Amino acid sequence: MIGIDLVKIERIAGLIERRGDKALQRFLSDDEIALVKTPRTAAGFWAAKEACAKALGCGIGAECGFHDIVLSKSPKGAPILSLRDSVRRRFGISDTSLSITHDGDYAIAVVALERK
């Protein structure tokens, strides 16, 4: 299952300007917020979570919320995506892959999920 999302970095920057940390807390955990150094990174994380929900086929909502999708980084800085156990079991997910890229004004994320 594959999902992709594209977000304008300026949109996320504006959200952060207007709402500060509350904007980030809406879709990121404290550990994820600690990884965000710029609006560019926040936009990439937003796109990653949206792409994951699309790959699951449910979108962000009751079956899978923003905080059910967990982002971290490898020692080399590569993005890592994991799912809460309840979501992993519900959808039968055995493995996840994530790629985030930025180009100009946009952040793009692609997520691939494997079922058991």
TORPA-128935 format. One record per residue: residue number from 1; x, y, z of N, C-alpha, C in turn. Coordinates in steps of 0.02 Angstrom, whole numbers, padded with zeros to 5 digits. Example, Ala and Ser with C-alpha at 12.3 -4.5 7.8 and 13.67 -1.06 7.14 Angstrom:
BEGIN
+-----+--------+--------+--------+--------+--------+--------+--------+--------+--------+
|   i |     nu |     nv |     nw |    cau |    cav |    caw |     cu |     cv |     cw |
+-----+--------+--------+--------+--------+--------+--------+--------+--------+--------+
|   1 |  00660 | -00284 |  00390 |  00615 | -00225 |  00390 |  00660 | -00165 |  00390 |
|   2 |  00642 | -00112 |  00354 |  00684 | -00053 |  00357 |  00645 |  00002 |  00394 |
+-----+--------+--------+--------+--------+--------+--------+--------+--------+--------+
***
This chain:
BEGIN
+-----+--------+--------+--------+--------+--------+--------+--------+--------+--------+
|   i |     nu |     nv |     nw |    cau |    cav |    caw |     cu |     cv |     cw |
+-----+--------+--------+--------+--------+--------+--------+--------+--------+--------+
|   1 |  00042 | -00058 |  00000 |  00000 |  00000 |  00000 |  00045 |  00062 |  00000 |
|   2 |  00028 |  00110 | -00043 |  00069 |  00169 | -00050 |  00027 |  00231 | -00040 |
|   3 |  00056 |  00281 | -00007 |  00023 |  00346 |  00001 |  00073 |  00401 | -00013 |
|   4 |  00049 |  00456 | -00039 |  00092 |  00514 | -00053 |  00056 |  00577 | -00032 |
|   5 |  00094 |  00627 | -00009 |  00064 |  00691 |  00008 |  00113 |  00747 | -00008 |
|   6 |  00085 |  00803 | -00028 |  00122 |  00863 | -00046 |  00093 |  00920 | -00005 |
|   7 |  00136 |  00960 |  00027 |  00112 |  01017 |  00066 |  00157 |  01077 |  00053 |
|   8 |  00126 |  01135 |  00050 |  00164 |  01197 |  00041 |  00193 |  01216 |  00108 |
|   9 |  00258 |  01225 |  00111 |  00293 |  01240 |  00174 |  00265 |  01304 |  00205 |
|  10 |  00250 |  01353 |  00164 |  00222 |  01416 |  00188 |  00157 |  01406 |  00228 |
|  11 |  00117 |  01358 |  00208 |  00054 |  01343 |  00243 |  00068 |  01321 |  00315 |
|  12 |  00117 |  01277 |  00324 |  00134 |  01254 |  00391 |  00169 |  01309 |  00430 |
|  13 |  00211 |  01348 |  00397 |  00244 |  01405 |  00431 |  00192 |  01454 |  00457 |
|  14 |  00141 |  01468 |  00418 |  00088 |  01513 |  00440 |  00049 |  01486 |  00499 |
|  15 |  00037 |  01421 |  00498 |  00003 |  01388 |  00554 |  00044 |  01395 |  00618 |
|  16 |  00109 |  01386 |  00613 |  00153 |  01392 |  00671 |  00156 |  01465 |  00694 |
|  17 |  00158 |  01512 |  00648 |  00159 |  01583 |  00666 |  00096 |  01602 |  00706 |
|  18 |  00039 |  01577 |  00682 | -00025 |  01595 |  00714 | -00036 |  01560 |  00780 |
|  19 | -00016 |  01497 |  00785 | -00036 |  01457 |  00843 |  00023 |  01432 |  00884 |
|  20 |  00084 |  01443 |  00862 |  00143 |  01423 |  00899 |  00147 |  01348 |  00910 |
|  21 |  00169 |  01329 |  00970 |  00177 |  01257 |  00986 |  00111 |  01219 |  00983 |
|  22 |  00055 |  01252 |  00994 | -00010 |  01218 |  00990 | -00021 |  01190 |  00920 |
|  23 |  00003 |  01226 |  00870 | -00003 |  01201 |  00801 |  00034 |  01136 |  00793 |
|  24 |  00095 |  01134 |  00819 |  00135 |  01073 |  00813 |  00106 |  01016 |  00855 |
|  25 |  00081 |  01033 |  00915 |  00053 |  00981 |  00959 | -00009 |  00948 |  00929 |
|  26 | -00040 |  00982 |  00883 | -00099 |  00953 |  00850 | -00082 |  00889 |  00812 |
|  27 | -00021 |  00888 |  00783 | -00004 |  00830 |  00742 |  00062 |  00796 |  00760 |
|  28 |  00098 |  00824 |  00809 |  00162 |  00794 |  00829 |  00165 |  00782 |  00904 |
|  29 |  00201 |  00730 |  00924 |  00215 |  00717 |  00995 |  00272 |  00762 |  01018 |
|  30 |  00284 |  00764 |  01082 |  00340 |  00804 |  01108 |  00407 |  00781 |  01079 |
|  31 |  00416 |  00716 |  01072 |  00478 |  00689 |  01044 |  00486 |  00711 |  00971 |
|  32 |  00431 |  00711 |  00934 |  00434 |  00732 |  00864 |  00447 |  00808 |  00859 |
|  33 |  00415 |  00847 |  00903 |  00426 |  00919 |  00903 |  00499 |  00935 |  00916 |
|  34 |  00532 |  00896 |  00958 |  00603 |  00907 |  00972 |  00646 |  00899 |  00909 |
|  35 |  00623 |  00862 |  00860 |  00660 |  00852 |  00798 |  00649 |  00908 |  00748 |
|  36 |  00597 |  00949 |  00759 |  00579 |  01002 |  00712 |  00620 |  01064 |  00726 |
|  37 |  00663 |  01082 |  00679 |  00705 |  01141 |  00686 |  00679 |  01199 |  00643 |
|  38 |  00641 |  01183 |  00590 |  00617 |  01234 |  00544 |  00546 |  01216 |  00520 |
|  39 |  00509 |  01264 |  00493 |  00444 |  01248 |  00463 |  00450 |  01197 |  00407 |
|  40 |  00507 |  01196 |  00374 |  00519 |  01148 |  00320 |  00515 |  01077 |  00347 |
|  41 |  00546 |  01065 |  00404 |  00543 |  00998 |  00435 |  00473 |  00982 |  00458 |
|  42 |  00439 |  01030 |  00488 |  00370 |  01019 |  00511 |  00325 |  01002 |  00452 |
|  43 |  00334 |  01035 |  00395 |  00294 |  01021 |  00336 |  00308 |  00950 |  00311 |
|  44 |  00371 |  00929 |  00312 |  00387 |  00861 |  00292 |  00354 |  00809 |  00337 |
|  45 |  00353 |  00823 |  00402 |  00321 |  00778 |  00450 |  00245 |  00776 |  00438 |
|  46 |  00215 |  00834 |  00425 |  00143 |  00836 |  00409 |  00129 |  00792 |  00348 |
|  47 |  00168 |  00802 |  00295 |  00159 |  00763 |  00234 |  00168 |  00688 |  00247 |
|  48 |  00216 |  00670 |  00289 |  00228 |  00600 |  00304 |  00167 |  00568 |  00338 |
|  49 |  00139 |  00603 |  00386 |  00081 |  00575 |  00422 |  00020 |  00570 |  00376 |
|  50 |  00010 |  00621 |  00334 | -00046 |  00618 |  00287 | -00036 |  00562 |  00236 |
|  51 |  00025 |  00554 |  00211 |  00040 |  00500 |  00164 |  00028 |  00432 |  00194 |
|  52 |  00046 |  00424 |  00258 |  00034 |  00361 |  00292 | -00040 |  00345 |  00297 |
|  53 | -00079 |  00395 |  00317 | -00152 |  00385 |  00323 | -00182 |  00367 |  00255 |
|  54 | -00157 |  00397 |  00202 | -00181 |  00380 |  00135 | -00162 |  00309 |  00117 |
|  55 | -00102 |  00288 |  00135 | -00081 |  00220 |  00121 | -00125 |  00169 |  00158 |
|  56 | -00145 |  00188 |  00218 | -00191 |  00144 |  00257 | -00260 |  00143 |  00226 |
|  57 | -00277 |  00194 |  00187 | -00342 |  00197 |  00154 | -00396 |  00226 |  00197 |
|  58 | -00378 |  00258 |  00252 | -00430 |  00283 |  00298 | -00426 |  00359 |  00308 |
|  59 | -00370 |  00390 |  00290 | -00361 |  00460 |  00305 | -00352 |  00470 |  00380 |
|  60 | -00339 |  00532 |  00400 | -00333 |  00548 |  00471 | -00404 |  00552 |  00500 |
|  61 | -00416 |  00514 |  00552 | -00483 |  00513 |  00583 | -00486 |  00463 |  00639 |
|  62 | -00544 |  00433 |  00647 | -00557 |  00388 |  00703 | -00514 |  00324 |  00700 |
|  63 | -00502 |  00298 |  00640 | -00463 |  00236 |  00634 | -00389 |  00246 |  00644 |
|  64 | -00365 |  00306 |  00628 | -00293 |  00322 |  00634 | -00286 |  00397 |  00639 |
|  65 | -00264 |  00420 |  00697 | -00253 |  00491 |  00707 | -00180 |  00510 |  00697 |
|  66 | -00167 |  00575 |  00697 | -00098 |  00599 |  00689 | -00050 |  00568 |  00740 |
|  67 | -00073 |  00559 |  00802 | -00029 |  00534 |  00855 | -00022 |  00458 |  00854 |
|  68 | -00058 |  00424 |  00810 | -00050 |  00352 |  00801 |  00008 |  00337 |  00753 |
|  69 |  00030 |  00388 |  00718 |  00086 |  00382 |  00671 |  00146 |  00416 |  00704 |
|  70 |  00199 |  00379 |  00713 |  00256 |  00404 |  00752 |  00317 |  00412 |  00705 |
|  71 |  00347 |  00471 |  00707 |  00405 |  00486 |  00666 |  00467 |  00493 |  00709 |
|  72 |  00522 |  00469 |  00684 |  00587 |  00477 |  00718 |  00640 |  00481 |  00663 |
|  73 |  00702 |  00483 |  00684 |  00757 |  00485 |  00635 |  00809 |  00433 |  00653 |
|  74 |  00840 |  00405 |  00602 |  00894 |  00358 |  00611 |  00957 |  00396 |  00634 |
|  75 |  01008 |  00361 |  00657 |  01070 |  00395 |  00675 |  01100 |  00438 |  00619 |
|  76 |  01084 |  00420 |  00557 |  01109 |  00459 |  00499 |  01060 |  00513 |  00478 |
|  77 |  01004 |  00520 |  00513 |  00956 |  00573 |  00498 |  00900 |  00554 |  00451 |
|  78 |  00897 |  00491 |  00430 |  00843 |  00469 |  00386 |  00778 |  00464 |  00426 |
|  79 |  00722 |  00482 |  00395 |  00659 |  00478 |  00431 |  00636 |  00405 |  00440 |
|  80 |  00607 |  00392 |  00498 |  00581 |  00325 |  00514 |  00507 |  00334 |  00534 |
|  81 |  00465 |  00291 |  00507 |  00394 |  00292 |  00522 |  00375 |  00228 |  00559 |
|  82 |  00339 |  00235 |  00613 |  00311 |  00176 |  00647 |  00239 |  00192 |  00665 |
|  83 |  00202 |  00140 |  00679 |  00131 |  00145 |  00696 |  00120 |  00119 |  00766 |
|  84 |  00073 |  00148 |  00801 |  00054 |  00120 |  00866 |  00031 |  00048 |  00855 |
|  85 |  00042 |  00006 |  00905 |  00025 | -00065 |  00898 | -00047 | -00076 |  00879 |
|  86 | -00093 | -00037 |  00907 | -00164 | -00046 |  00891 | -00179 | -00035 |  00818 |
|  87 | -00147 |  00014 |  00788 | -00157 |  00029 |  00717 | -00123 | -00024 |  00674 |
|  88 | -00063 | -00043 |  00694 | -00026 | -00095 |  00658 | -00067 | -00160 |  00655 |
|  89 | -00097 | -00179 |  00712 | -00139 | -00240 |  00714 | -00203 | -00231 |  00673 |
|  90 | -00236 | -00175 |  00682 | -00300 | -00163 |  00647 | -00293 | -00170 |  00572 |
|  91 | -00238 | -00144 |  00545 | -00228 | -00144 |  00472 | -00182 | -00201 |  00449 |
|  92 | -00156 | -00240 |  00496 | -00112 | -00296 |  00479 | -00046 | -00275 |  00448 |
|  93 | -00017 | -00221 |  00473 |  00045 | -00195 |  00444 |  00106 | -00230 |  00474 |
|  94 |  00150 | -00254 |  00430 |  00210 | -00288 |  00453 |  00273 | -00245 |  00444 |
|  95 |  00272 | -00196 |  00398 |  00331 | -00155 |  00387 |  00311 | -00088 |  00358 |
|  96 |  00352 | -00037 |  00372 |  00338 |  00030 |  00347 |  00402 |  00059 |  00315 |
|  97 |  00392 |  00100 |  00264 |  00448 |  00136 |  00233 |  00425 |  00208 |  00221 |
|  98 |  00471 |  00256 |  00229 |  00454 |  00326 |  00222 |  00511 |  00363 |  00187 |
|  99 |  00492 |  00407 |  00140 |  00539 |  00453 |  00109 |  00508 |  00522 |  00111 |
| 100 |  00547 |  00571 |  00133 |  00526 |  00641 |  00134 |  00575 |  00681 |  00093 |
| 101 |  00550 |  00726 |  00051 |  00594 |  00770 |  00013 |  00564 |  00840 |  00012 |
| 102 |  00607 |  00888 |  00000 |  00586 |  00958 | -00004 |  00612 |  00986 | -00070 |
| 103 |  00570 |  01026 | -00103 |  00592 |  01059 | -00164 |  00559 |  01127 | -00167 |
| 104 |  00599 |  01179 | -00163 |  00572 |  01246 | -00165 |  00523 |  01259 | -00108 |
| 105 |  00462 |  01273 | -00126 |  00410 |  01290 | -00077 |  00371 |  01230 | -00050 |
| 106 |  00391 |  01169 | -00069 |  00351 |  01111 | -00053 |  00389 |  01057 | -00016 |
| 107 |  00353 |  01019 |  00025 |  00377 |  00958 |  00056 |  00334 |  00901 |  00030 |
| 108 |  00366 |  00845 |  00015 |  00332 |  00788 | -00013 |  00352 |  00726 |  00027 |
| 109 |  00304 |  00683 |  00040 |  00319 |  00620 |  00075 |  00285 |  00562 |  00039 |
| 110 |  00320 |  00506 |  00038 |  00293 |  00444 |  00010 |  00300 |  00391 |  00064 |
| 111 |  00247 |  00354 |  00075 |  00246 |  00300 |  00124 |  00226 |  00235 |  00090 |
| 112 |  00263 |  00182 |  00104 |  00246 |  00115 |  00081 |  00235 |  00072 |  00143 |
| 113 |  00178 |  00036 |  00143 |  00161 | -00008 |  00199 |  00154 | -00079 |  00173 |
| 114 |  00179 | -00127 |  00211 |  00171 | -00197 |  00193 |  00124 | -00231 |  00242 |
| 115 |  00080 | -00271 |  00214 |  00034 | -00310 |  00256 |  00064 | -00379 |  00269 |
| 116 |  00044 | -00408 |  00325 |  00067 | -00475 |  00343 |  00043 | -00526 |  00293 |
+-----+--------+--------+--------+--------+--------+--------+--------+--------+--------+
***
